[in-house]
Amino acid sequence: MISLLDGQEPGAFRPGESSSLLNMKIADLKAEQARMLAAKKRLTKDLRNTERKRKRIKERARQLTDEDLVAVLMMRKETRSTAAAATAASPEETDASMAEDLDAHEEDGRDGRGEKGPDA
């Protein structure tokens, strides 16, 4: 429900209200209507595009061969095992390797981007 400046319903009229206040309320309601219409158009467009994308993906998936599907499953398995190995590394090991990298960069006189620092 839309509330106005004085908390009354949009169509409510109180005797003695000035016409300028009513004009402001009308303008506010029209602006709100325009914003809502623009939001509706944007959402309709997004929904239509998402449905089209889903349809394209389903069509491509139907055209995959058994070999393609096996390859996808193997890639997923490899990705999961790589991610699991990365998360399995203990925080101490990660901190130690980061410290070693930092020491190597300091000894070399290079910053983290491989460029000579101001001290070198």
N, C-alpha and C positions, 0 to 999 in steps of 0.2 A: 504494500500500500504506500502511496506517495504522501509524504507529509509536507505541508507548506510552511511558510514562515511562522504562522501563528498556531500550527499544529492541527488545523482543521482539514477536513476532507477536501479534495480538489474542487468539487462542484458546490460546496457550501457557500452561501452568501449571507452575510450578516447585514442587517439594516444599518445604514450610516457609514458603511465602508466607502472609501473614496474610489473613484474610478481608476486612479493611477495605481492603487494597490491591486485592483482587479486586473488591470492591464499587465502588471508585473507578474501576477499569478498565471495569467494566460501565456505570457511569454515564457515563463519558467516551464509550464506544462508542455508547450510546443518544443522547447529545447530538449526536454526530457524525452519526448516522443521521437524527436530526430535522433537522439543518441541511442535509444532503444532500437529503432529501425536500422541504424547503421550496425549495431551489434548483432542484430538478427541476420542481416545480410552477410556479415563476416562469418558468423557461425555456420550459416547455410553453405557458404562457399567452402569453408574448412571441412565440413562434413562431406560434401560432394567430392572434394579432392581426396579425402582419406578413403572414401569408398572406392573411388577409381583406382587408387594406389593398391588397395587390398585386392581388387579384381585383377590388376596386372600381375601382382605377386602370385596369386593363385594360379593364373594361367601359365606363368613361367614354371611354377612348381609342377604342374601337370605334365610339362614337356621334359622334365628331368628323367634321365635313364637310371637304371639300377646302379650302374657304375658311378654316375654322378652323385647319387644319394650316399653310396658307400664312401666316396671321397669326402663328402661333407661331414659325415659322421666321424671319419678319421681326423679331419681337421679340428673338429670340436673336441675330440678326445685329447689331441695333442695340446690344444689351447688350455684345457682344464688341467692337464698334468703340469704344464709349464706354470700356470697360475698357482697351483697347489705347491709346487716346489718353491716358488717365490715367497709364498706366505709361510712355508714351513721353516724358512731361515729364521733363526732366533734373533731377537733384537740386539743381543751382544755381538753376534757375527756381523750384522748390518752396520752397527756402530763402529766396529773394528775396521771393516773394509772402508767405510767412509773416512775414518781417521787416517788410514794408510793412503787413500787417494789425496787427502788434504796435505799430508806430509810430502807426498811426491810432488804435488804442485808447488808447494812452498820451496822445496829444494831446487826445483827447476826454475823458479822465478816467474812462473806463469800463473795467471788467474784461472778460474774455472772454465773460461772459454778458450784456453790455449793461447792467450795473448800475453805478451810481456807486461808485467805489472809495473807500477811507477817506481818500485824499489829496485828493480833489476837493471 
